[in-house]
Amino acid sequence: MKTTPAALHVPELADELGFVHGFSTVAIGSVGLKHATDRDAVLASRRTFLRVMGLEGLTLTAVGSVHGSDVASVDQPVESVDDVDALITDRPGIVLFATYADCYPIVLWDAGAHVAGLVHAGWRGTQAGVASAAVKFMRDRYGCSRIKAGIGPGICGLCYEVGPEVAGKFDARFVNPAANGKWLLDLAAANAVQLEDAGVDAVYEVGMCTKESYLFPSHRRHPDGTRFGAIVALR
């Protein structure tokens, strides 16, 4: 009998010394408080996620996730950094955290500078350039020069149907026609190109679609307010 893993990671970044990252699955439960009907259950799921990641007892510092391109650094744990969609830290023991239900988590890591970041990229953040803004921030603030990026689970380019008003905001490389005047938008590809254009050393993708895989909540599949989480931390 197969068991559902509690968390997944970007395989190519799994063995990076000093870098911790992961994406929670439905086995842990919903980690999103905003639409939660049972706050205590969500907080318990968050504690489970921390324990699974080997970070038990530490505080989650959450990305505000306002669908923009602003970036902030984190020097000490706080409950949330509002009005940003990316957080960067060079401090061990800081646990960067964000929740998702079709948007893409992007993890960033520079081994030489020992700096890590977490990005929340939906269509608005992607269109605003949040991934490239996070890379620029790492370079400008921390002197990073050898950044690797991992794109986690999110809704894929065969499932993410949008209207022409959204499709028109993106390069034609990332959109394909769908039925009924709709378009299919490939956010993973758009973010990968954005990261490559920003000069990162490597971009790795988990390649899992939240709408197709029942390992993760999906707003497009079941808009019930459940969320999976992403964690990034340094040791």
C-alpha positions, -999 to 999 in steps of 0.1 A, spaced: 0 0 0 14 34 -10 16 61 16 14 98 9 47 117 16 44 145 41 66 168 21 84 170 -12 114 189 -23 133 199 -55 154 168 -60 185 187 -74 185 209 -43 178 182 -17 215 176 -7 227 212 -6 246 215 27 230 241 49 199 246 28 164 233 40 134 235 18 101 216 13 65 216 1 38 202 24 13 177 10 -23 168 20 -8 143 44 1 172 67 -33 190 62 -41 225 53 -16 251 65 -36 282 53 -51 303 80 -69 330 59 -99 308 50 -96 282 77 -127 270 95 -106 253 122 -76 275 132 -63 250 157 -61 223 131 -41 246 108 -17 255 135 -12 219 143 -5 212 107 21 239 106 38 224 137 38 191 119 54 206 88 81 222 109 88 188 126 89 170 93 114 195 80 136 190 111 128 226 123 106 217 153 101 246 178 111 273 154 89 302 143 74 305 108 80 339 92 52 341 66 53 359 32 24 383 31 15 371 -5 -2 402 -19 5 392 -56 31 419 -62 69 420 -67 81 435 -35 109 417 -16 121 419 20 149 406 41 144 388 74 169 391 102 147 378 130 116 357 132 83 375 129 48 362 124 44 377 89 60 402 66 31 420 50 29 436 15 56 414 0 57 383 -22 93 372 -15 115 369 16 153 365 17 175 356 47 211 349 56 204 339 91 202 302 103 171 295 123 149 319 103 121 298 87 106 314 56 71 302 49 42 308 24 10 291 14 -3 281 -20 -32 265 -38 -21 268 -75 4 297 -74 40 287 -76 66 285 -48 101 294 -59 131 286 -37 164 304 -41 198 294 -28 233 307 -30 257 283 -13 287 306 -14 269 336 3 248 312 24 216 331 15 182 317 8 149 330 -4 112 320 -9 89 335 -36 52 334 -40 43 337 -77 8 337 -90 -1 353 -124 0 388 -110 34 383 -92 48 366 -123 37 394 -146 51 419 -121 85 401 -122 87 389 -86 112 361 -93 137 384 -110 131 410 -83 141 385 -56 172 375 -75 182 412 -79 176 417 -42 199 388 -33 226 403 -55 222 439 -43 217 432 -6 238 402 0 263 401 -29 250 368 -42 266 356 -75 259 319 -78 221 315 -73 202 283 -79 164 283 -82 138 256 -77 102 259 -90 78 239 -68 43 225 -75 17 247 -91 -10 247 -118 5 236 -151 3 252 -185 -23 226 -197 -46 233 -168 -44 270 -160 -72 285 -180 -74 323 -180 -93 350 -199 -79 372 -227 -74 401 -203 -48 380 -183 -33 361 -213 -27 395 -230 -3 405 -202 21 377 -211 45 369 -239 30 347 -266 55 320 -257 36 313 -225 0 312 -237 -19 288 -259 -55 289 -271 -82 269 -252 -119 265 -257 -146 291 -254 -123 321 -260 -101 312 -231 -63 308 -230 -39 284 -212 -11 302 -193 22 285 -184 33 302 -153 61 277 -146 77 285 -180 72 322 -176 90 321 -142 118 298 -155 126 323 -183 124 352 -159 149 334 -136 172 325 -165 171 361 -178 180 373 -143 212 352 -146 207 324 -120 231 295 -124 204 269 -127 166 265 -126 151 232 -115 114 223 -116 95 198 -96 71 196 -126 40 186 -105 6 202 -113 -16 210 -83 -48 206 -103 -38 172 -116 -21 158 -84 -41 151 -53 -9 155 -32 -17 192 -31 -47 215 -27 -58 233 -58 -81 263 -59 -91 255 -94 -100 219 -85 -116 225 -51 -119 261 -40 -123 252 -4 -97 275 11 -72 247 18 -35 255 12 -2 237 11 29 254 23 65 259 14 94 263 38 129 276 33 155 278 60 193 278 66 213 256 90 
